[in-house]
Amino acid sequence: MTNNSIWCDETGTSAIEYVALAALVAVGLIALMSSLGDETSDSLSAVDTAMAGNASAEPAPAPQPSRRPVRPGGGNQVPHS
């Protein structure tokens, strides 16, 4: 090969371009996943902290009083006419 034919030879150019494009996509995906993972971790930590803080802050509800009949005579039955 002469000096001129080395500069004009384009074999393998497409493969190099595909490798460069794949590397660029991989770097972008790694950056995106890392950022997304950090945000998700921060959000879940905030939820965990909020739930742990409210777990003991509110007392249990008081037990309901026993039910008793509303109408005199007991039984809460509708009178027959």
Rosetta blueprint (number, residue, H / E / L):
1 M L
2 T L
3 N H
4 N H
5 S H
6 I H
7 W H
8 C H
9 D L
10 E L
11 T L
12 G L
13 T H
14 S H
15 A H
16 I H
17 E H
18 Y H
19 V H
20 A H
21 L H
22 A H
23 A H
24 L H
25 V H
26 A H
27 V H
28 G H
29 L H
30 I H
31 A H
32 L H
33 M H
34 S H
35 S H
36 L H
37 G H
38 D H
39 E H
40 T H
41 S H
42 D H
43 S H
44 L H
45 S H
46 A H
47 V H
48 D H
49 T H
50 A H
51 M H
52 A H
53 G H
54 N H
55 A H
56 S L
57 A L
58 E L
59 P L
60 A L
61 P L
62 A L
63 P L
64 Q L
65 P L
66 S L
67 R L
68 R L
69 P L
70 V L
71 R L
72 P L
73 G L
74 G L
75 G L
76 N L
77 Q L
78 V L
79 P L
80 H L
81 S L
